[in-house]
Amino acid sequence: MPFRVGLTGTVAAGKSTVAGNLAERGATVIDADELAREIVRPGSPAYGHIREAFGRSVIGPDGTIDRSALREVAFADEGARERLEEISHAGIRELRARRIGEAAAAGVRVIVEEIPLLFEVGLEDDYDMIVVVDAPREVREARAVGSRGWTAEEFAAIDAAQLAASEKRRRADRVLDNRGDPGELDIATRRLWREIVRAAGGSGS
């Protein structure tokens, strides 16, 4: 079986950047956000459930789910967020299991699963190593507002809905602090990759 790494962290800390760096070094990356987009394509069961639960306001002009509008609705109300999670998680689990099986059948040595809510949905026992990417709150908020176009209120609501950063760090096997520049994160990721490869039974490069 492949060596499985659970990659998670705080909002806008840089998980996707780390995942990309690990992919460049040879990891097979499974991105939970990509799975979430795939399961809500028009015509899918999840698409119908979301439209029924949240209405036309979360459907874009092209007929696809408007993820920004859906995020705004879901994170404004705890009940709505729980409903969205209920709709999404079953489909994501099924698709995730399929991708893992395909990678294992292909002889992949290392799978990195990028899952923002890894701890929140109780997946921590699934992995050989859990990596948390974190940065100070003010740094993450500036990134979310400046790069993603979120409002400060959207960032605060999403950040508050997740497990506290201190608890994520406590539960992690490894923590990457991404408060610096991309070069520093690349160096840290390179060191992490060497450790992953050694743990998986090979030698780092």
Disulfide bonds with the S-S distance in Angstrom:
none
